[in-house]
């Protein structure tokens, strides 16, 4: 049993929020492969406050889409409170505050990883969120702004003092973005400093790297992000590897079967036109490593109907 506040989970493998990816079909697919707790993609508190249509679409869910985590982004108290008020109308199980996003437009506003440069301000915002939340609260951070200001342990202790129930930490600095090496030792220092659960992320792209993260950091859980895109099998593979069992990799027939199911769910969710367009990127991710797949990817970029897309997906069996 893995606990985050009052939320009890059977698995410590979590599906991270992924911008432009973590819609309902994606979450439900990964749940079937072992991602018990899954997140909606990051929600901007200003957009929540204005009740934008896109934000409402991002929050679309169903009763079986549980336990569900929501991650908010913001740095202004009034918008954070307004955003939380809007979210009170939705059913979810955990609220995460983002202090990790490295995007330039985000940090320019003093949000996301920009808050790592202002630990006391982050502490104040987290106290506000914890005070007004009805669900367990977590925070996601990076290990620091750059290599000369790695302050993850300091920020983590302030977050714990603010009352968060767990902490997610990505093992890179803001300046690194998603490049360079993950600093396992910095995550280990965070784990050693805290009494609340620490969930690690960064380069969990395979079962072997997942085990390395656990072994080298002592973290309590793993947040899988890019490793799950086009590869829901990663959750099964991690569990098997940690149990000392063989890692089973899907053959092309299995990939096509799962990809086709995912596509059909996308069409059901978005409608035919949007479902086809949105799934083009997923086709590219599913077919990584497939031989002679370039002509099929070119066809996918021009596909307009569900039948066209299904025929192209089926053609992958022959590759």
N, C-alpha and C positions, 0 to 999 in steps of 0.2 A: 504494500500500500504506500502510495506517495501522496503526501498532503501539502496543499498550499492554502493556509488558513483553514477554513471549514470545508474546502473542496477536497474530496478524497478521490484519488485516481488509482487505477490498477497498473498504469504504466507511467514511466518517467520519460517517455519519448513523446515530444511535443512538436506539432507542425506550426512553424513560425508564420507570422503574417508576411505575405509577399505582394508587393505593389503590382497591380495589374494581373495577378495570378490567382490569389486566394478567394475565388468565388465559390458559390455553393457546390457546383459540380466537382471542382477540384478538391474541396474539403471532404465531401462525402466519399470520393474515390479513395483518398488517403486514409480515411477512417476505416474503410474495409480492409486495409492492409496493416492496420495496427496503430494509427495515429489517434489516440483516444481524445486528447485535447487538441483542438484546432482553432486557429485565429482567423477572423475576418481581416482583410488588409487594413493597414493603418488609416485611422480616421482623424482628419484635421478638425480641431475644435471650432474654428471659425466656420468651416463648412457645415458642421453639425448645427451650430447656432443659427445659421441662415436656412437650415433644413433644405440644402441643395438636393436636387433630384439624383445626382450621381451618388451622393453619400447614402441616400435612402436605398438606392439599388445595391450598393455594396453591403448593406445590412440585411438583405433578403436572406431568409433562412427557412427552416422547417423544424418540426418537433424532434426529428431524429438527429438533427445537427447539434448534438450536445455531447459532452460539455463544450461550451463555446467561449472563447476569449475575445475580447475587444481591446484594441490598442489605440490610445488617443495620443495626439500630438498637439502641443500648445505651449505658450509661455506667458499668456495673459490670464490673470485670475478670472476676470469676468467671462471670458469666452470658454475657459475650462469648466466653470460652473454651469454656464448655459448648455455647453455640450453634454455634460453629465446629466443635466435635466432632460434633454432630448432623449438620451439613451435609456432613461428610466422607463420609457414606454416599450422597450425591447426586452426579450428574454435572453439572458446570457449568464455566465457563471464566474467570470474573472475579468478584472479591468487592469490593463497594463498601461503604464505611462512611458512614452518613448523619449529617451534621452540618448539615443544612439544613432539616429538617421544621419548619414554623412552628406546628404545632398546639399549642394551649394545654396539653392533657394530656401532650404529649410534652416540651415545654420545662419544664413544671412539675417533671418528674422529672430535669431536667438533661440530657436527651437531645436529639438533633436539633440545631436551631439554638441551643438553650441552651448548647451547648458552645462557641459563638463567643464567649461571655463569659469562657471559661476556656481560652484557647489552649494553655497549657502542659499542662493536663489532656488536651486533645484530642491533643496531641503524644504524650503518654505512651500513650494508648489506641491510637493508630495504630501506634506502635512494637510494641505487643503483638500487634496484628492482623497486621502485616507479618511478624513473627518466627514466627508460628504458622500462617501461610497457605501453602497449596501452589499457589495460583493468583496471578495478578497482582492487586494490591490498588490500589483507587482510593478517593478520598474525595469526597463531595459537600458543598459549603459554599454559604452565601449571602454577599453582600458585606459583611455585618455585622449587628449586632443592630438598630440604628436609624440614622438619618441622621447622628447625632452620634458614632457608633462604627463607622464603616466601616473594617474591619480585614482585608479579604480578602487583600491582598498579604502581610501579616504571617502570617496563618493558613496561607496557601498555602505560604510558605517553610518553616514548621514542618512542614507535612505532607510536603513534599518531603524535608526532613531526616530524617523518620521512615521514609522509604523507599517512599512510594507511587509507583506506576508512571504515574499520571495523575491529574488533578484535574478534577472537574465543578464548575462554579460557576454558580449562579443569580443573575441580575443585579438582585435585589431584596434589601432587608433583611428580617429576620424580622418587624419591625413592619408592613411593607407587606403581608406575606402574598403574595397574588397580584394585588394592586391597584396602581395607580399605575404610574409609568414604570420601565422597565428602565434601569439605569445602565451604558451601554456602556463608558464611560471606566473604570469600576472594574474591569470584566472585562479591559479592555486592559492595565491596570496589573498584573493577576495574570499575564497571558500574558507580559508583558515581564520579570517577575521570575523566572519558572520556566524550567527546562530540560526538564522532563517535559511531555507533551502536556496541553493545557488544552481541555476540552470545555465549551462554553457552553450555557446554557439560559435560558429566560424569553421569553415572547411569540413563540416560533417557530411562528406560527399560519398562515403562508403562505410561499410561495417567496420573495416579495419581502422579507419580514422575516428570512428565513433568510440571504439575501444581505447584508442590512444588518448582521446580527450578525457575519458573517465579515469584511465590509469594515471595520467600525468597531472590532472587537476584535482582529483578527488571530488568532483562536482556531484550534485545529487541527481541531476537530470540533464537531458540533451534537447536542444531546440534545433530541429532540422529545417533548413530553409532551401537553398538552391539544390541540395542533394535529392530533394523529393520531386523536383520539376521533371516531368517525363519519366519518373522512376519511383512510383509508389512502393515498389518492392523493397526499397531501402529499409523500411520499418521491419519487415519480416527478416531481412538479412541481418540487421543489427541484433535483433532478439536471438536469432540462431547463433550468431558468432559469440555473443556474450555467454550463451549457454554451452559453448564448446562444440556446437554442431556445425555441419558443413554449410557453407554459403551457397545457395542455389540462385543462379542467374537465369532470367527468363530467355527462352529462345524467341526467334522472330514471330513464330505463330502466337505465342503468349503475348508478346508486345502488341501485335495487331489486334488480338482479342480485347485487351484492356483499352487500347487506344480507341477502338471502335465504340466500346461502351461509353468511354468518356465523351467522345464526340456526340453520340446520341443524347447524352445527358445535357450537353451544351446546347444542342438544338432545342430540346424540350424546355430549357431554362430561358434562352434568349430569343427563340424563334429561329426559323431557317436562315434568313439572311445574316443576322448578327452572329448566330451560332457558327456559321461557316467562317466568317471573317475572324472572329475571336479565336477559333481553333487553329488557324494557320500557324501561329507561333508554337502551339503545343505539338503540332506535327513535326516541326523541326527538332524539338526537344526529345520526343519519343524516338526519333530515327537517328539520333547521334550514334555514329559507329556503324550504321548500315552501309554496306557496299553499294555503289552505283545508285545512290538515292538522289543525287542532284537533279536529274530530270523530273523525278516525282515532286520534289520540292518546288520546282518551277511551275509544275502543273497546279500544285496546291495554291500558289500565290495568285493564280487566275481563277480558281474554282469559285463558283457562285451558288451552286445548289448542293443540297445535302447528298443527293445521289452521286454527283461528281466527286465529292469528298470521300464518300464511302468507297467508291471504286478505286480511288487513288490509295486509300488506306489498305484495302484488300490486296492491291498490287504489291505491297511491301512483303507479302509472304513469299513472293518469288525471288526477292532480292537476297 
